[in-house]
Amino acid sequence: MKGSGLLQNKKGIIFGALDEDSIAWQTALQVHAEGGAVILTNFPAAIRLGKINELAALINAPVIPCDVAHLSEIEGLIDKTKEYFSGGFDFILHSVGMSYNIRKKNEYTHLDYELYLRTLEVSAFSLHKILQSCYQKNALNDFASVVALSFMASQKVCPGYNDMADAKAVLESIVRNFGYYYGKSKNVRVNSVSQSPTATTAAKGIEGFSVMSELSNEVSPLGNATAKDVAKYICMLFSDYTHKITLQNLYHDGGYSSMGFK
Ligand SMILES: NC(=O)c1ccc[n+]([C@@H]2O[C@H](COP(=O)([O-])OP(=O)(O)OC[C@H]3O[C@@H](n4cnc5c(N)ncnc54)[C@H](O)[C@@H]3O)[C@@H](O)[C@H]2O)c1
């Protein structure tokens, strides 16, 4: 993988690399190619069952387990990251999502509310917990950049997306609201990237995913963006070329979101 030194001297945490298909996996590779230093994290079962240790060996990165449902684990991760980098760091990728209702095949009209809460906790509130921990521990450097992954189901109805649509709407709101406070205090940028349907483990569980993916690929003038494409975009957002971009939900979807009829 080729890079241009865009992230020379930048360091940060990447959440959510499970296997080669993961958006986080491709981003970690691209960040490394651009000269950045990475700490990888995922929850313990994913570390055991996925392939994150292979990625860690490829890019010479430590893996620190963290279940984002638990504030204490997030706080521990932030402390260890500061220790590893001997101070503050410059970027965070939140590439985490899980719907327990989708997994149990509960439709949106028949949600289990405990599972609904867990979906929101892991897929959305976790971003608040990460930002709040960093804020209170003064962990991010000036002009650091935080990117979370979203999907257009936050704003438009995509029935199979189920309670994840609500999680993404909350996630985008946290981006704006926490981004305000972190921007005022430390010039930290917080954005979400709304990505095309991308064939990953998380996506394959969504009912009707392949139909949705084919349709958006056909309708978008540039076709669907891949995990490798979004990895490059995220590196740009981590770089010093985007200091004034914050509080945004940025579409990275080959133009799909602006299309009417084709
Ligand atoms: N694939 C798509 O079509 C698509 C489109 C738009 C946005 N996204 C978003 O991109 C992000 C990354 O997903 P992906 O498509 O790369 O799939 P993925 O399955 O590779 O990644 C999801 C990650 O979340 C992690 N995770 C789940 N529960 C966790 C927990 N409790 N603690 C810590 N980590 C946990 C998983 O282990 C996995 O690594 C998600 O937010 C997803 O909603 C995906």
The ligand as a Tripos MOL2 file, in Angstrom:
@<TRIPOS>MOLECULE
LIG
   44    48     1     0     0
SMALL
NO_CHARGES

@<TRIPOS>ATOM
      1 N1        -20.2840   -1.8600    5.9770 N.am      1 LIG1
      2 C1        -21.1260   -0.9060    5.6340 C.2       1 LIG1
      3 O1        -21.9240   -1.0270    4.6890 O.2       1 LIG1
      4 C2        -21.1300    0.3640    6.4110 C.ar      1 LIG1
      5 C3        -21.6830    1.5370    5.8450 C.ar      1 LIG1
      6 C4        -21.6990    2.6990    6.5790 C.ar      1 LIG1
      7 C5        -21.1830    2.7020    7.8690 C.ar      1 LIG1
      8 N2        -20.6420    1.5470    8.4170 N.ar      1 LIG1
      9 C6        -20.1310    1.5840    9.7710 C.3       1 LIG1
     10 O2        -18.7470    1.3250    9.7530 O.3       1 LIG1
     11 C7        -18.3440    0.8940   11.0430 C.3       1 LIG1
     12 C8        -17.4480   -0.3090   10.9020 C.3       1 LIG1
     13 O3        -18.1570   -1.4280   10.4430 O.3       1 LIG1
     14 P1        -17.6420   -2.3720    9.2840 P.3       1 LIG1
     15 O4        -18.6260   -2.2870    8.1990 O.co2     1 LIG1
     16 O5        -16.2140   -2.1380    9.0100 O.co2     1 LIG1
     17 O6        -17.8760   -3.8340    9.9290 O.3       1 LIG1
     18 P2        -16.9770   -4.7450   10.9040 P.3       1 LIG1
     19 O7        -17.8790   -5.8440   11.3440 O.co2     1 LIG1
     20 O8        -15.7100   -5.1270   10.2420 O.co2     1 LIG1
     21 O9        -16.6410   -3.7620   12.1240 O.3       1 LIG1
     22 C9        -17.4920   -3.5550   13.2400 C.3       1 LIG1
     23 C10       -16.5920   -3.6330   14.4570 C.3       1 LIG1
     24 O10       -17.2860   -3.2930   15.6650 O.3       1 LIG1
     25 C11       -16.6700   -4.0600   16.6840 C.3       1 LIG1
     26 N3        -17.4630   -4.1110   17.9120 N.ar      1 LIG1
     27 C12       -18.7230   -4.6190   18.0500 C.ar      1 LIG1
     28 N4        -19.0970   -4.5660   19.3530 N.ar      1 LIG1
     29 C13       -18.0560   -3.9990   20.0360 C.ar      1 LIG1
     30 C14       -17.8350   -3.6770   21.4020 C.ar      1 LIG1
     31 N5        -18.7530   -3.9240   22.3460 N.pl3     1 LIG1
     32 N6        -16.6540   -3.1180   21.7560 N.ar      1 LIG1
     33 C15       -15.6870   -2.8510   20.8220 C.ar      1 LIG1
     34 N7        -15.8530   -3.1260   19.4990 N.ar      1 LIG1
     35 C16       -17.0120   -3.7100   19.1280 C.ar      1 LIG1
     36 C17       -16.5540   -5.4320   16.0100 C.3       1 LIG1
     37 O11       -15.7400   -6.3410   16.7130 O.3       1 LIG1
     38 C18       -16.0200   -5.0580   14.6430 C.3       1 LIG1
     39 O12       -14.6150   -5.0120   14.6530 O.3       1 LIG1
     40 C19       -19.6310    0.6430   11.8290 C.3       1 LIG1
     41 O13       -19.9230    1.7790   12.6160 O.3       1 LIG1
     42 C20       -20.6530    0.5160   10.7110 C.3       1 LIG1
     43 O14       -21.9710    0.7860   11.1420 O.3       1 LIG1
     44 C21       -20.5930    0.4010    7.6860 C.ar      1 LIG1
@<TRIPOS>BOND
     1     1     2 1
     2     2     3 2
     3     2     4 1
     4     4     5 ar
     5     4    44 ar
     6     5     6 ar
     7     6     7 ar
     8     7     8 ar
     9     8     9 1
    10     8    44 ar
    11     9    10 1
    12     9    42 1
    13    10    11 1
    14    11    12 1
    15    11    40 1
    16    12    13 1
    17    13    14 1
    18    14    15 2
    19    14    16 1
    20    14    17 1
    21    17    18 1
    22    18    19 2
    23    18    20 1
    24    18    21 1
    25    21    22 1
    26    22    23 1
    27    23    24 1
    28    23    38 1
    29    24    25 1
    30    25    26 1
    31    25    36 1
    32    26    27 ar
    33    26    35 ar
    34    27    28 ar
    35    28    29 ar
    36    29    30 ar
    37    29    35 ar
    38    30    31 1
    39    30    32 ar
    40    32    33 ar
    41    33    34 ar
    42    34    35 ar
    43    36    37 1
    44    36    38 1
    45    38    39 1
    46    40    41 1
    47    40    42 1
    48    42    43 1
@<TRIPOS>SUBSTRUCTURE
     1 LIG1         1 GROUP 0 **** ****
